[in-house]
């Protein structure tokens, strides 16, 4: 009997809408991850964060809100600031050379992996990431598949 092929989560070139729960607050964010270390987070909801974009490249971070913008280095944001936590999680996922397979969801459609300090749920046939949960349980990213 042939061994079952496990499809790892796809961590590159993500352009997805997701619901983020952080410290019991919910946000809607569009995340664009073009390459390792290049990540953009566009906040959509709630209203008071709508239109705010955090773009991380190299050691720099651009923060844009309406017509205002600032360029700084990543150390400007505290490690527990939501945009930086998301950026750090994607960096960590991309630096995990071999995700540790944990098992399947009960419905058998998704695989579960341990990657760095995260638990990642991904579609078992194509590797589309559906959910990322930090090990401390304070940050959960729930992705909605769009066909862009």
Residue pairs with C-beta under 8 A, 6 or more apart in sequence:
6 101
6 111
6 124
7 111
7 122
7 123
7 124
7 125
7 126
7 127
8 99
8 113
8 122
8 127
9 93
9 99
9 111
9 113
9 115
9 120
9 122
9 127
9 129
10 122
10 126
10 127
10 128
10 129
11 33
11 90
11 93
11 94
11 129
12 33
12 35
12 36
12 94
13 33
13 34
13 35
14 31
14 32
14 33
14 90
14 129
15 30
15 31
15 32
15 33
15 146
15 148
16 30
16 31
16 143
16 144
16 145
16 146
17 28
17 29
17 30
17 44
17 143
17 144
17 146
18 28
18 29
18 30
18 31
18 141
18 142
18 143
18 144
19 26
19 27
19 28
19 141
19 142
19 144
20 26
20 27
20 28
20 29
20 82
20 86
20 139
20 140
20 141
20 142
21 27
21 139
21 140
21 142
22 82
22 85
22 138
22 139
22 140
23 138
26 45
26 46
27 43
27 44
27 45
27 46
27 49
27 82
28 43
28 44
28 45
29 41
29 42
29 43
29 44
29 86
30 41
30 42
30 44
31 39
31 40
31 41
31 42
31 86
31 90
31 141
32 39
32 40
32 42
33 39
33 40
33 90
34 40
36 91
36 94
36 95
37 56
37 57
37 58
37 91
38 56
38 57
39 55
39 56
39 86
39 87
39 90
40 53
40 54
40 55
40 56
41 53
41 54
41 55
41 83
41 86
41 87
42 52
42 53
43 49
43 50
43 51
43 52
43 53
44 50
51 65
51 66
52 63
52 64
52 65
53 62
53 63
53 64
53 65
54 61
54 62
54 63
54 77
54 83
54 87
55 61
55 62
55 64
56 74
56 87
59 73
59 74
60 71
60 72
60 73
60 74
61 71
61 72
61 73
61 74
61 76
61 77
62 69
62 70
62 71
63 69
63 70
63 72
74 84
74 87
77 83
77 84
78 84
79 85
79 88
82 139
85 134
85 139
86 139
86 141
89 116
89 118
89 132
89 134
89 139
89 141
92 115
92 116
92 117
92 118
93 115
93 116
93 118
93 120
93 132
95 116
96 115
96 116
99 113
99 114
99 115
99 120
100 113
100 114
100 115
101 111
101 112
101 113
102 112
102 113
102 114
102 119
103 111
103 112
104 110
104 111
104 112
104 124
105 111
105 112
105 121
108 124
109 123
109 124
110 121
110 122
110 123
110 124
110 130
111 121
111 122
111 123
111 124
112 119
112 120
112 121
113 119
113 120
113 121
113 122
114 120
117 134
117 135
117 136
118 132
118 133
118 134
118 135
119 132
119 133
119 135
120 129
120 131
120 132
120 133
121 129
121 130
121 131
121 132
122 128
122 129
122 130
123 130
128 143
128 145
129 143
130 142
130 143
130 145
131 140
131 141
131 142
131 143
132 139
132 140
132 141
132 143
133 139
133 140
133 141
134 140
